[in-house]
Amino acid sequence: MNLTKSERPHISFFGCTNSGKSSLVNAVTNQNLAVVSDVKGTTTDPVEKAMEILPLGPVVIVDTAGVDDEGSKLGELRIEKTKRILDKTDIAVLVIDAIAGFQDEDFSLINEFNERKIPYITVFNKSDLLVNKILSSASSDTFFISAKTGEGVDELKEKLGHIINENKKEKYIIRDRLNKGDIVILVIPIDESAPKGRIILPQQNVLRECLDAHATAICVQVEELENLLKTISPKYVITDSQAFKRVKEIVPENIILTSFSILMANYRGKLNELVNSAKTLSALKDGDKILISEGCTHHRQCNDIGTVKFPKWIKDFSRINVDFDFTQGGEFPSDLSKYKLIIHCGGCMINEQEMVSRQKKAKEQDVPMVNYGMAIAYMNGILDRALEIFGDK
């Protein structure tokens, strides 16, 4: 199964320094994925790797720094980075030194797992050093393991596989709205911001789901759309959000029109919260600050959508002066209180858990958060039309 990294379950290994997290990661993956040393604090930045592991299937394995690595600015930074991994974690493995037993930091992590509703497994590592193993005390979510000898590793993998299957969701971007023989037009502009030699991930995924549903997908650029609509009547027209302004003038009102970004908003996050936040664009005041955040780390071009186009569109729409901050990739501020609005990309390069975590942080701090496509549709006066595809929700 060739799943992208953002679609794979993220399994993260947490615990105190020298509990053997990195050794256990290497034992589970059967690779030297993480650097192992007797020196405390060997793992600094989180180590992420997309891979296929039997019987888990395609997953992302994350090794983290110890949560007790305090006493210096560097140590505090490591802990902060480790805790950020919680935002993207689907399953957590809490690794405890079987000799040392539970530490205060372990109980703090368990509280975090429970609060975030992250399923977790407790592993007592270095069980080969125990004189008396009380295996009968282990629950179905607790394992005594030796990363050194391999004892218990297969059982842990079986349990992880069970949790993955138990939490597997059947989610689609558009396939569940298609019938065999439906015609869908995909408007994909090829301009200076289009990646050379390929189409972007949301467009690829929508195209694949059309094919899986045995629907007919026709890819065009904006310039060919009008003539194409003279010959066929599609069920849907799905466009790149940046072309909304031109495409809405071409597509008749009786044809449902939406964008790849809006479909991703429904697929990745909580649609209704994002929709309601779009109205904030009409309530901006001079001096308000907006955060524009992207989940990927692409190279910014001269006419970049986040840093160039959006600031211009918002100023043209609101006719006022607002300030902007920008983040990319794993960067997302903990303190959002200074922002009037957050405008986020479709989130195709981050997993659902991280997208929902970002929305949750914004909601907890009463900061509206809207998706790229919704913001563009709202500023072009067609948000209601772009949401008609979700009319049964």
For each residue, the residues with C-beta under 8 A, 3 or more apart:
1: 57 58
2: 58
3: 7 8 58
4: 7 8 201
5: 8 50 60 349 351
6: 347 348 349 350 351
7: 3 4 351
8: 3 4 5 50 58 59 60 351
9: 56 59 60 90 91 164 167
10: 59 60 62 88 89 90 91 351 353
11: 56 59 60 61 62 89 90 91 92 93 160
12: 46 62 64 85 86 88 89 91 92 93
13: 21 24 25 61 62 63 64 92 93 95
14: 21 64 67 82 85 92 93 94 95 109
15: 19 20 21 66 67 94 95 96 106 109
16: 19 66 67 68 96 97 100 103 105 106
17: 40 41 65 66 68 69
18: 38 40 66 97
19: 15 16 66 95 96 97 100 125
20: 15 23 24 95 97 125 126 147
21: 13 14 15 24 25 34 43 63 64 66 95 125
22: 25 26 34 35 36 42 43 63
23: 20 26 27 34 36 125 147 148
24: 13 20 21 27 28 93 95 123 125 145 147 153
25: 13 21 22 28 29 33 34 47 61 63
26: 22 23 29 30 31 32 33 34 36 147
27: 23 24 30 145 147 150 153
28: 24 25 53 61 153 156 157
29: 25 26 33 49 51 53 61
30: 26 27 53
31: 26 51
32: 26 36
33: 25 26 29 47 49 61 63
34: 21 22 23 25 26 43 47 63
35: 22 42 43
36: 22 23 26 32 42
37: 42
38: 18
39: 42
40: 17 18 66 69
41: 17 44 65 66 69 75 78
42: 22 35 36 37 39
43: 21 22 34 35 46 47 63 64 65 66
44: 41 65 74 78
45: 65 78 81
46: 12 43 62 63 64 65 81 82 85
47: 25 33 34 43 62 63
48: 60 61 62
49: 29 33 60 61
50: 5 8 58 59 60
51: 29 31 58 59 60 61
52: 56 57 58 59
53: 28 29 30 56 57 59 61 157
54: 57 157
55: 157 158 161
56: 9 11 52 53 59 157 160 161 164
57: 1 52 53 54 161 164
58: 1 2 3 8 50 51 52
59: 8 9 10 11 50 51 52 53 56 164
60: 5 8 9 10 11 48 49 50 51 351
61: 11 13 25 28 29 33 48 49 51 53
62: 10 11 12 13 46 47 48 85 88 89
63: 13 21 22 25 33 34 43 46 47
64: 12 13 14 21 43 46 67 81 82 85
65: 17 41 43 44 45 46 69 78 79 81 82
66: 15 16 17 18 19 21 40 41 43 69 78 82
67: 14 15 16 64 79 82 83 105 108 109
68: 16 17 103 105
69: 17 40 41 65 66 75 78 79
70: 75 76 79
71: 75
72: 75 76
73: 76 77
74: 44 77 78
75: 41 69 70 71 72 78 79
76: 70 72 73 79 80
77: 73 74 80 81
78: 41 44 45 65 66 69 74 75 81 82
79: 65 67 69 70 75 76 82 83
80: 76 77 83 84
81: 45 46 64 65 77 78 84 85
82: 14 46 64 65 66 67 78 79 85
83: 67 79 80 86 112
84: 80 81 87 330
85: 12 14 46 62 64 81 82 88 89
86: 12 83 89 92 112 116 118 357
87: 84 332 353 354 357 358
88: 10 12 62 85 350 351 353 354 357
89: 10 11 12 62 85 86 92 118 353
90: 9 10 11 118 119 167 351 353
91: 9 10 11 12 118 119 120 121 160 163 164 167
92: 11 12 13 14 86 89 109 113 118 119 120 121
93: 11 12 13 14 24 120 121 123 156 160
94: 14 15 106 109 110 113 120 121 122 123
95: 13 14 15 19 20 21 24 123 125
96: 15 16 19 100 101 102 103 106 122 123 124 125
97: 16 18 19 20 100 101 124 125 126
98: 101 124 125 126 127 129 130 144
99: 126 129 130
100: 16 19 96 97 103
101: 96 97 98
102: 96 106 107
103: 16 68 96 100 106 107
104: 107 108
105: 16 67 68 108 109
106: 15 16 94 96 102 103 109 110
107: 102 103 104 110 111
108: 67 104 105 111 112
109: 14 15 67 92 94 105 106 112 113
110: 94 106 107 113 114 120
111: 107 108 114 115
112: 83 86 108 109 115 116 118
113: 92 94 109 110 116 118 119 120
114: 110 111 117
115: 111 112
116: 86 112 113 357
117: 114
118: 86 89 90 91 92 112 113
119: 90 91 92 113 163 167
120: 91 92 93 94 110 113 141
121: 91 92 93 94 141 142 143 156 159 160 163
122: 94 96 141 142 143
123: 24 93 94 95 96 142 143 145 156
124: 96 97 98 127 142 143 144 145
125: 19 20 21 23 24 95 96 97 98 145 146 147
126: 20 97 98 99 129 130 146 147 148
127: 98 124 130 133 144 145 146 151 152
128: 146 148 149 151
129: 98 99 126
130: 98 99 126 127 133 144
131:
132:
133: 127 130 144
134: 137
135: 138 144
136:
137: 134 142
138: 135 142 143 144
139: 142
140: 159
141: 120 121 122 159
142: 121 122 123 124 137 138 139
143: 121 122 123 124 138 152 155 156 159
144: 98 124 127 130 133 135 138 151 152
145: 24 27 123 124 125 127 151 152 153 155 156
146: 125 126 127 128 149 150 151 152
147: 20 23 24 26 27 125 126 150 153
148: 23 126 128
149: 128 146
150: 27 146 147 153 154
151: 127 128 144 145 146
152: 127 143 144 145 146 155 156
153: 24 27 28 145 147 150 156 157
154: 150 157 158
155: 143 145 152 158 159
156: 28 93 121 123 143 145 152 153 159 160
157: 28 53 54 55 56 153 154 160 161
158: 55 154 155 161 162
159: 121 140 141 143 155 156 162 163
160: 11 56 91 93 121 156 157 163 164
161: 55 56 57 157 158 164 165
162: 158 159 165 166
163: 91 119 121 159 160 166 167
164: 9 56 57 59 91 160 161 167 168
165: 161 162 168
166: 162 163
167: 9 90 91 119 163 164
168: 164 165
169:
170:
171: 267
172: 175 176 177 209 267
173: 202 205 206 209 263 264 266 267
174: 177 178 184 206 209 210 236 238 263
175: 172 178 209 210 212 213
176: 172
177: 172 174 236 389
178: 174 175 182 184 209 210 213 215 235
179: 182 213 215
180: 213 214 215
181: 214 215 216
182: 178 179 213 215 216 234 235 236
183: 215 216 218 232 233 234 235
184: 174 178 210 215 216 217 218 234 235 236 237 238
185: 217 218 220 225 228 229 232 234 236 237 238
186: 203 206 207 210 217 218 219 220 238 239
187: 220 221 222 225 237 238 239 240 243 247
188: 194 199 203 219 220 221 240
189: 194 221 222 240 242 243
190: 194 221
191: 194
192: 301 302 303
193: 242 301 303 304 305
194: 188 189 190 191 199 200
195: 198 199 200 298
196:
197:
198: 195
199: 188 194 195 203 204 207
200: 194 195 203 204 260 348
201: 4 204 205 348 349
202: 173 205 206 260 261 263 264 346 348
203: 186 188 199 200 206 207 240 260
204: 199 200 201 207 208
205: 173 201 202 208 209 348
206: 173 174 186 202 203 209 210 217 238 260 263
207: 186 199 203 204 210 211 217 219
208: 204 205 211 212
209: 172 173 174 175 178 205 206 212 213
210: 174 175 178 184 186 206 207 213 215 216 217
211: 207 208 214 215 217
212: 175 208 209
213: 175 178 179 180 182 209 210
214: 180 181 211
215: 178 179 180 181 182 183 184 210 211 235
216: 181 182 183 184 210
217: 184 185 186 206 207 210 211
218: 183 184 185 186 228 232 234
219: 186 188 207
220: 185 186 187 188 224 225 228
221: 187 188 189 190 224 225
222: 187 189 225 239 243 246 247 250
223:
224: 220 221 227 228
225: 185 187 220 221 222 228 229 237 247 250 251
226: 229 230 250
227: 224 230 231
228: 185 218 220 224 225 231 232
229: 185 225 226 232 233 234 250 251 252 255
230: 226 227
231: 227 228
232: 183 185 218 228 229
233: 183 229 255
234: 182 183 184 185 218 229 237 255
235: 178 182 183 184 215 255 256
236: 174 177 182 184 185 255 256 257 258 389
237: 184 185 187 225 234 247 251 255 256 257 258
238: 174 184 185 186 187 206 257 258 259 260 263
239: 186 187 222 243 244 247 257 258 259 260
240: 187 188 189 203 243 259 260 261
241: 244 259 260 261 262 372 373 376 377
242: 189 193 305 309 376
243: 187 189 222 239 240 246 247
244: 239 241 247 248 259 373 376 377 380 382 386
245: 248 249 380
246: 222 243 249 250
247: 187 222 225 237 239 243 244 250 251 257
248: 244 245 251 257 380 382 385
249: 245 246
250: 222 225 226 229 246 247
251: 225 229 237 247 248 255 257
252: 229 255
253: 385
254:
255: 229 233 234 235 236 237 251 252
256: 235 236 237 388 389
257: 236 237 238 239 247 248 251 382 385 386 388
258: 236 237 238 239 262 263 386 387 388 389
259: 238 239 240 241 244 262 263 373 376 377 386
260: 200 202 203 206 238 239 240 241 263 264 346 373
261: 202 240 241 264 265 345 346 371 372 373 374 376
262: 241 258 259 265 266 371 373 374 377 386 387 389
263: 173 174 202 206 238 258 259 260 266 267 389
264: 173 202 260 261 267 268 346 347 348 371 373
265: 261 262 268 269 271 274 346 371 373 374
266: 173 262 263 269 271 390
267: 171 172 173 263 264 352
268: 264 265 346 347 348 350 352 355 356
269: 265 266 273 274 347 352 355 356 359 371
270: 273 274 356 359
271: 265 266 274 275 390 393
272: 275 276
273: 269 270 276 277 359 363 369
274: 265 269 270 271 277 278 359 369 370 371 374
275: 271 272 278 374 383 387
276: 272 273 279 368
277: 273 274 280 341 368 369 370 374
278: 274 275 281 370 374 375 377 378 383
279: 276 282 283 378
280: 277 283 284 340 341 368 370
281: 278 284 314 317 318 341 370 375 378 379
282: 279 318
283: 279 280
284: 280 281 288 290 314 318 320 322 340 341
285: 288 320 340
286: 320 321 322
287: 321 322 323
288: 284 285 320 322 323 340 341
289: 322 323 324 325 338 339 340
290: 284 314 322 323 324 325 339 340 341 342 343
291: 324 325 326 327 333 336 339 341 342 343
292: 306 307 310 311 324 325 326 327 342 343 344
293: 326 327 328 331 332 342 343 344 345 358
294: 297 298 306 326 327 328 329 344 345
295: 329 344 345 347 348 349 350 354 355
296: 328 329 345 348 349 350
297: 294 328 329
298: 195 294 328
299:
300: 304 306 307
301: 192 193 304
302: 192 308
303: 192 193 308 309
304: 193 300 301 307 308 309
305: 193 242 308 309 310 372
306: 292 294 300 309 310 326 345
307: 292 300 304 310 311 324 326
308: 302 303 304 305 311 312
309: 242 303 304 305 306 312 313
310: 292 305 306 307 313 314 324 343 372 375
311: 292 307 308 314 315 324
312: 308 309 315 316
313: 309 310 316 317 376 379
314: 281 284 290 310 311 317 318 322 379
315: 311 312 318 319 320 321 322
316: 312 313 319
317: 281 313 314 379
318: 281 282 284 314 315 322
319: 315 316
320: 284 285 286 288 315
321: 286 287 315
322: 284 286 287 288 289 290 314 315 318 340
323: 287 288 289 290
324: 289 290 291 292 307 310 311
325: 289 290 291 292 339
326: 291 292 293 294 306 307
327: 291 292 293 294 331 332 333
328: 293 294 296 297 298 331
329: 294 295 296 297
330: 84
331: 293 327 328
332: 87 293 327 358 361
333: 291 327 336
334: 361
335: 338 365
336: 291 333 339 342 361 362 365 367
337: 365 367
338: 289 335
339: 289 290 291 325 336 342 367
340: 280 284 285 288 289 290 322 367 368
341: 277 280 281 284 288 290 291 367 368 369 370
342: 290 291 292 293 336 339 362 367 368 369 370
343: 290 291 292 293 310 369 370 371 372 375
344: 292 293 294 295 347 355 358 369 370 371 372
345: 261 293 294 295 296 306 348 371 372
346: 202 260 261 264 265 268 371 372 373
347: 6 264 268 269 295 344 350 354 355 371
348: 6 200 201 202 205 264 268 295 296 345
349: 5 6 201 295 296
350: 6 88 268 295 296 347 354 355
351: 5 6 7 8 10 60 88 90 354 355
352: 267 268 269 355 356
353: 10 87 88 89 90 356 357
354: 87 88 295 347 350 351 357 358
355: 268 269 295 344 347 350 351 352 358 359
356: 268 269 270 352 353 359 360
357: 86 87 88 116 353 354 360 361
358: 87 293 332 344 354 355 361 362 369
359: 269 270 273 274 355 356 362 363 369
360: 356 357 363 364
361: 332 334 336 357 358 364 365
362: 336 342 358 359 365 367 368 369
363: 273 359 360 366 367 369
364: 360 361
365: 335 336 337 361 362
366: 363
367: 336 337 339 340 341 342 362 363
368: 276 277 280 340 341 342 362
369: 273 274 277 341 342 343 344 358 359 362 363
370: 274 277 278 280 281 341 342 343 344 374 375 378
371: 261 262 264 265 269 274 343 344 345 346 347 374 375
372: 241 261 305 310 343 344 345 346 375 376
373: 241 244 259 260 261 262 264 265 346 376 377 386
374: 261 262 265 274 275 277 278 370 371 377 378 383 386
375: 278 281 310 343 370 371 372 378 379
376: 241 242 244 259 261 313 372 373 379 380
377: 241 244 259 262 278 373 374 380 382 383 385 386
378: 278 279 281 370 374 375 381 383
379: 281 313 314 317 375 376
380: 244 245 248 376 377
381: 378
382: 244 248 257 377 385 386
383: 275 278 374 377 378 386 387
384: 387 388
385: 248 253 257 377 382 388
386: 244 257 258 259 262 373 374 377 382 383 389
387: 258 262 275 383 384 390 391
388: 256 257 258 384 385 391
389: 177 236 256 258 262 263 386
390: 266 271 387 393
391: 387 388
392:
393: 271 390
